[in-house]
Each structure stands twice: as C-alpha cells, then as structure tokens.
Amino acid sequence: MFFKHQQFFKFISIILYSMNARFMNTDFMDILIEGNAKFYASRDMAGKISKKLEVFYNPIMKFNRDVSILLLNNLGEKNLQACDLMAGSGVRSLRFITELKSGIVDRLIVNDYNEKFEELFKKNLELNNIDHKKSNVHIYSMDANKLLLESNGFDYIDIDPFGSPNDFLENAIVRLSRGGILAVTATDTAPLAGTFPDACQRKYWAKPLNNHMMHEIGLRILIRKVQLLGAQHEKALLPIYSYFKDHYFRVFFKCVKGKKECDRTLQQHKYLLYCNNCQSFWFSKINHGMCCNNDMEQAGPLWTGDLWNKTLAKKISDADKNNKFLNMICEESNIDAIGFYDIHSLAKKHKFAIPNYEQLLIVLNKKGKSSRTHFSEHGIKTKLNVRELMKEIHALL
C-alpha cells in the first residue's frame, strides 16, 4: 500500500510539473513593488530571488531602471517607439508605463525569450490595473536578435543582459533610428576592469588597465566598441549619460547619422598612457610613451570624448536632488578632464598625510574646475597635472 501511495504522488507530481511547464503559475510567486509598479517574481524554497528561477528579477538593478526613467522624462523626446529587449520580470516596462510622462512613449515592445513571458506580463498588467487591449503595448517571447531583425526599427532600445551586451549590439544598432537612444548595460566587469585582459581584448578589442582608474577606463573601452560597430553603419553613437555602479557599466548613446560625424567620433579613440612611478597619465594616438625614465603602461584604444551631456546630467540631478550619486555625476560632467587622481594612492606613494577633501577642492577650484568622481570614493577629477596637484596638496598640509 505504501508503494502504491508513493507511485500515486509521483504521478500527481509529474502532472503538476507538466502543467507548470506549459502555464505560468503565479501562486508560487511573490508580488513585489518597485517604483510605481507591482509585479510577479519567482521565489525559491528559501524565499530568495535568484537568476536561476523561472522569472528573473535583480533588485540591485533598481537604480539602473530609476535612471532610465529619469533620463527619458528629461530628454525632451516624444512619441518614441521603444523596445525592452530582454525584459525578465518585465519590471522596467511596467515602470515605463506607470512612471513616464504622458506622450513620451507611443508604442512599447516588451520581449523576453521565455515561452511563458506573454502570459506573465499580461498578469502583471492586470496587477497594475492596465488594460492591455487599450494600451499600445506589444508583448513577445522571441529571441532578441530575431525580434530586432524582423522589426521596423525603434527610437529607444534597452539592452540589459546578464553579462556582455556583445551578442545584441550589431542588430540593435541596425534597427536604431536617426536621433534614437541606445541604452547598454554590461555586467561582465572583470574583463573591462582589467582582471582578465585577454578576455577584454577578445570581447572589446582593447587593452584594459587594472589600477585606480580601471572603471573609467572600462567604461570608455565599452563606449569605443559600440561606436566602432555603429561606424560600420554610418551611425555615430555619442554618449549622453554614462556611469559605473554596483558591478555594472551603463551607457546611453544618441545616434547621429552621417559619415563626417562618424569620422569625428573615431578621431577621439586614443590610448591612455600611465606612469606607475609618479602616477602621471595622458592620452596619445600611439600606444607608447616614456615617463620617469621608464616605459609607461598603456590602455585602450578607448573613447576620450565626453561621458555626459551636461544639460541632461543637470536635469537628471535636479529631478532627484537628494540622490548623492546623481549629484556627483552632475558635478563631474562639468570637469573637462579625462581620468582622475586617487588621493590615497598618491599619499601612499609619496608619503604625505591625506588632506581634507572639501578643503582640497576649494583650493583646486581656484586653479580651475575640480570635483569628486563617482568612479572612486578617493578620486579627484581635475585638469591639473600630477605635479601641480601635489604642489597644492603640500601647500594645504
């Protein structure tokens, strides 16, 4: 009798598993809230959220989605054809629907390569009291590249994969409209930040550098890679808002069509040359330089243009004035300098006490604009060279 009961329960389990494989069972999911959106996300037996579960949701990337909404709300564009290419739980699109100003997005494509995604997203729309039939939202469960190639193009494409965005960049660029916005996330920070330099060469066609500037260097290497792909299609992709945070890189590009603009963009691809002795650095079209009677380390080629549109950075900061990270980026965007100095690293190398940062910035701003940097808590961005900076620090001490 015991074995018959075992066989019966096994049979029932198989039936339930088969049903669950075909249909999205939200009874075994949590209802979460992010921003103005409510949505279903999987839970495991311990109640944890995991990328291995049926519906992928990463709460750490909330800020990523916050910035997307702030940017679109302050960009000044209307009637966008938008595509959320790898939607996961669909929370980004739900927040677009519930938080973007009226008229910004005219048509929204929401896609995730999961056969149950369409059913899930419709349930999420119902959860937020959104009538799917009346809203101009179109839901797909397609391979991302197939969707892009079969589409008529978009004004906004969001690429937010787990790992490198490389597999999706080419087709996204092809389907990006003139003046359109391409939002790119890269979570494979180890190659870009110099932990695995060979992998960076293979994936991003540039040499990284694992020092205090590694995250700014990695961001600029990523930007160059996307720009090279764009140039093949005579599309200049100019960063309008970029940052590094929580082990990922994020860049918003604006597409400008034309050969001349592409050529101007490519002219700003250079090498960073860095001296391990005095910590001087500069940029060059060639990958070799001398400093302190030694060969300098080199990184790149990488993008040496602006990381931000200053006006947009100010609008985003003003829209969330209590956010220190956004405020810091706003200040940083006004400094016409690439790279930065790590004051703790300089102090250790040159044997001096660490100065008060606020007092140091007051002194440095008398010599030209300077600021803290979001890339490093110990970093200072300034146009002064290392000798001029050291002089000001010693005078302050």
Buried (B, 14 or more C-beta within 10 A) or exposed (E): EEEEEEEEEEEEEEEEEEEBEEEBBBEEBBEBEBBEBBBBBBBEEEEEBBEEBBBBBBEEBBBBBBBBBBBBBBBEBEEBBBBBBBBBBBBBBBBBBBBBEEEBBEBBBBBBBBEBBBBBBBBBBEBBEBEEEEEEBEBBBBEBBEBBEEBEBBBBBBBBBEEBBBEBBBBBBBBBBEEBBBBBBBBBBBBBBBEBBEBBEEBBEBBBBBBBBBBBBBBBBBBBBBBBBBBEBEBBBBBBBBBBBEEBBBBBBBBBBEEEBBEBBBEBBBBBBBBBEBBBBBBBEEBEBEBEEEEBBBBBBBBBBBBBBEEBBBBBBEBEEEBEBBBBBBBBBEBEBBBBBBBBBBBEEEEBEBBEBEEBBEBBEEBEBBBBBBBBEBBBBBBBBBEBBBEBBEEBE
